[in-house]
Amino acid sequence: MGNHRAERGSRRSTSAAGPVAGKRRAATPQRTLIPRALPSAPLIAGVAVLAVSAGGAVSAADAGSQRTSDGVLRAAGAISSAAGTEALSRREAVVSRDSHREAADEAADAELVALAEKQAAAHQARLDAIRQAAEKQAAKIKENKWVLPMSSYSLTATFGEYGLWASYHTGLDFNGDSGDPIMAVANGTITSTGYDGSYGNKTVLTLDDGTEIWFCHQTSIHVSVGERVNGGDVIGTVGTTGNVTGSHLHLEVRPGGGGPVNPFDAFVEHGIVP
């Protein structure tokens, strides 16, 4: 097989040598480039139209796609914005409700505090009124506290006795020496002074509650009508004027200026035991 390859190689080498003497070289035919048939003008125009149409379609598709994309984005943005607004509104509503609830609670607390303070103030006012009334009554009691008309005495006749008097004894007799001081039994105003028959020299003291106290048989009178006196003030002296058997003070108690009552009971009622 190797011999066959050698022979072929030898023949190529011979043909490649210059022309053989005495032989005409065959003329090599010239290749003529035959142009391929060109597409017709209508075809080219159709292709151009299709290209333009395709480009427009592509452009329109791109524009539509762009518009669609923009619309989608805007729609998405709108949805997102709406969702955000709704969420914010719900949050604001919750915050608003919480704020209103807190404000209502604070207002209710303030109302309760104000009501409690008002009730406490009213209670305190009532207590103050009671205290003031008690103090006033205590002062009145102290002011109107009766005292005995004489510092040294003995009782010689009591209310309601019969004997030496026209009917019955209408007062309480305090035995004493002439000239012994006689004191007002309570606060009041002198409403009468002077001589009064069997009562002798008499002084009438009208207390603040309207009760009249008659001091009778005095030797002297030390006060005048309209004069204001307090319990314990000296208003005169013991004597023997009028219808008497000895020096003493005849004392009568007449509530409201009316008829006489038992002076002993009146003294006891005012915390004094004669």
C-alpha positions in Angstrom: 0.0 0.0 0.0 2.9 2.3 0.6 4.1 1.8 -3.0 0.8 3.1 -4.3 1.1 6.4 -2.3 4.6 6.9 -3.6 3.5 6.6 -7.2 0.8 9.2 -6.8 3.2 11.6 -5.2 5.6 11.2 -8.1 2.9 12.1 -10.7 2.0 15.3 -9.0 5.6 16.3 -8.9 5.8 15.7 -12.7 2.8 17.7 -13.6 4.0 20.6 -11.5 7.1 20.9 -13.7 7.3 23.5 -16.5 5.6 22.8 -19.8 6.7 20.1 -22.0 8.5 21.1 -25.1 6.5 20.8 -28.4 3.0 20.8 -26.7 0.5 23.7 -26.5 -0.8 24.5 -23.1 -4.5 24.2 -22.8 -6.2 27.4 -22.2 -7.7 27.8 -18.8 -11.3 28.8 -19.1 -12.1 32.2 -17.3 -14.7 32.0 -14.5 -17.6 34.4 -15.0 -19.4 35.6 -11.9 -23.0 35.2 -12.7 -25.0 37.4 -10.3 -27.9 35.7 -8.5 -31.2 37.0 -9.3 -32.0 40.1 -7.1 -35.4 40.4 -5.4 -37.9 42.4 -7.2 -38.8 45.9 -6.2 -42.3 45.0 -4.9 -40.8 42.4 -2.7 -38.3 44.8 -1.3 -41.1 47.3 -0.7 -43.2 44.6 1.1 -40.2 43.7 3.2 -39.8 47.3 4.1 -43.4 47.7 5.0 -43.3 44.6 7.1 -40.2 45.9 8.8 -41.8 49.2 9.5 -44.9 47.5 10.7 -42.9 45.1 12.8 -41.0 48.0 14.2 -44.2 49.9 14.9 -45.7 46.8 16.5 -42.6 46.4 18.5 -42.6 50.0 19.4 -46.4 49.9 20.1 -45.9 46.7 22.1 -43.0 48.4 24.0 -45.1 51.5 24.6 -48.1 49.4 25.6 -45.9 47.3 27.8 -44.4 50.5 29.2 -47.9 51.9 29.8 -49.1 48.7 31.2 -46.0 48.5 33.5 -46.6 52.2 34.5 -50.3 51.4 35.1 -49.4 48.4 37.1 -46.9 50.4 39.1 -49.4 53.2 39.6 -52.1 50.7 40.6 -49.7 49.0 42.9 -48.7 52.3 44.4 -52.4 53.3 44.7 -53.2 50.0 46.4 -50.2 50.3 48.7 -51.1 53.9 49.5 -54.7 53.0 50.1 -53.7 50.1 52.3 -51.3 52.3 54.1 -53.9 55.1 54.5 -56.4 52.5 55.8 -53.9 51.1 58.2 -53.0 54.5 59.4 -56.7 55.4 59.7 -57.3 52.3 61.8 -54.3 53.1 63.9 -55.4 56.7 64.3 -58.9 55.4 65.2 -57.4 53.1 67.8 -55.2 55.9 69.2 -58.2 58.3 69.1 -60.4 55.8 71.0 -57.6 55.2 73.5 -57.1 58.9 73.9 -60.9 59.5 74.3 -61.0 56.6 76.8 -58.1 58.0 78.8 -59.6 61.5 78.6 -63.0 60.1 79.7 -61.3 58.2 82.6 -59.4 61.3 83.6 -62.6 63.4 83.4 -64.4 60.8 85.5 -61.6 60.7 88.0 -61.6 64.5 88.2 -65.4 64.5 88.7 -65.1 61.9 91.5 -62.4 63.9 93.2 -64.4 67.1 92.9 -67.5 65.3 94.2 -65.5 63.8 97.1 -64.0 67.2 97.9 -67.4 68.9 97.7 -68.9 66.2 100.0 -66.0 66.6 102.4 -66.4 70.4 102.4 -70.1 70.1 103.0 -69.5 67.6 105.8 -66.9 69.9 107.3 -69.3 72.8 107.0 -72.0 70.8 108.9 -69.5 69.9 111.6 -68.4 73.5 111.8 -72.0 74.6 112.1 -72.7 72.0 114.9 -69.5 73.1 116.6 -70.4 76.7 116.4 -73.9 76.0 117.6 -72.5 74.0 120.5 -70.1 76.7 121.4 -72.8 79.3 121.2 -75.1 77.3 123.4 -72.2 76.7 125.8 -71.5 80.4 125.9 -75.1 81.1 126.4 -75.4 78.6 129.2 -72.2 80.0 130.7 -73.5 83.5 130.1 -76.9 82.8 131.5 -75.7 80.6 134.3 -77.4 81.6 137.4 -75.7 82.5 140.6 -77.0 82.8 144.1 -78.2 86.3 145.1 -76.4 86.3 148.4 -73.1 84.9 149.5 -74.2 84.2 153.1 -77.8 83.4 153.9 -80.3 80.9 155.3 -83.7 80.1 153.8 -86.6 81.2 156.1 -89.6 80.7 153.8 -90.2 78.7 150.7 -92.7 78.9 147.8 -96.3 78.0 148.4 -96.3 78.3 152.2 -99.4 79.7 154.0 -99.5 81.8 157.2 -98.3 85.3 157.4 -99.2 86.2 153.8 -102.5 87.1 152.3 -102.8 83.9 150.4 -99.6 81.9 150.0 -95.9 82.7 149.8 -95.0 83.5 146.2 -91.3 83.5 146.5 -88.2 82.3 148.4 -86.9 84.2 151.4 -83.1 84.5 151.9 -82.4 85.6 155.5 -79.6 88.2 155.9 -78.5 91.3 157.7 -79.5 94.7 156.5 -76.9 96.1 154.2 -75.7 92.7 152.9 -75.1 92.9 149.1 -77.7 91.5 146.7 -76.4 90.2 143.4 -78.1 89.7 140.0 -78.8 86.0 139.5 -78.1 86.1 135.8 -77.5 88.4 132.8 -80.3 90.9 132.0 -81.6 94.4 132.0 -83.1 96.4 134.8 -86.7 97.1 133.9 -88.1 98.5 137.1 -86.9 100.0 140.4 -88.7 101.7 143.3 -91.1 101.2 146.2 -94.0 98.7 145.7 -96.2 98.5 148.8 -95.8 95.3 150.7 -92.8 94.4 148.6 -91.0 97.5 149.9 -88.1 98.7 147.7 -88.1 96.4 144.7 -85.9 95.9 141.7 -87.1 94.0 138.6 -84.4 92.3 136.5 -85.6 90.9 133.2 -83.3 88.2 131.9 -82.4 87.6 128.3 -85.1 84.9 128.0 -87.8 87.3 129.3 -87.9 85.9 132.8 -88.4 88.5 135.5 -86.6 88.3 138.8 -88.1 90.4 141.6 -85.8 91.5 144.4 -87.8 92.9 147.3 -87.5 94.6 150.8 -84.2 96.2 149.9 -82.6 98.9 152.0 -81.0 100.5 148.9 -81.1 100.1 145.1 -77.8 100.5 143.2 -79.1 100.2 139.6 -81.4 102.1 137.4 -84.0 101.2 134.7 -82.3 100.3 131.4 -79.0 99.3 132.9 -77.4 96.1 131.7 -76.1 93.8 134.4 -74.4 90.4 134.5 -74.8 87.6 136.9 -73.0 88.4 140.1 -73.2 92.2 139.8 -74.3 93.9 143.0 -77.7 95.6 142.4 -78.7 96.6 146.0 -78.7 95.7 149.7 -80.8 93.6 152.1 -83.4 95.6 154.1 -86.7 95.6 156.0 -88.8 97.8 153.8 -92.4 96.7 153.1 -94.4 94.1 154.9 -91.7 92.2 156.8 -90.8 90.8 160.3 -87.1 91.0 159.9 -84.3 91.8 157.4 -84.3 89.4 154.4 -84.5 89.2 150.6 -87.8 88.1 149.1 -87.0 86.8 145.6 -89.6 85.8 143.0 -89.3 84.2 139.6 -91.9 85.1 136.9 -91.3 83.5 133.5 -92.2 85.9 130.7 -93.4 88.5 133.2 -96.3 86.3 134.2 -97.3 84.6 137.4 -94.7 83.4 140.0 -93.1 79.9 139.9 -91.1 78.1 142.5 -87.7 79.9 142.7 -86.0 76.8 144.2 -86.9 74.7 141.1 -85.7 77.5 138.8 -82.3 77.6 140.5 -82.0 73.8 140.4 -82.9 73.9 136.7 -80.0 76.3 136.1 -77.5 74.2 138.1 -77.8 76.0 141.4 -79.1 74.4 144.6 -80.0 77.2 147.1 
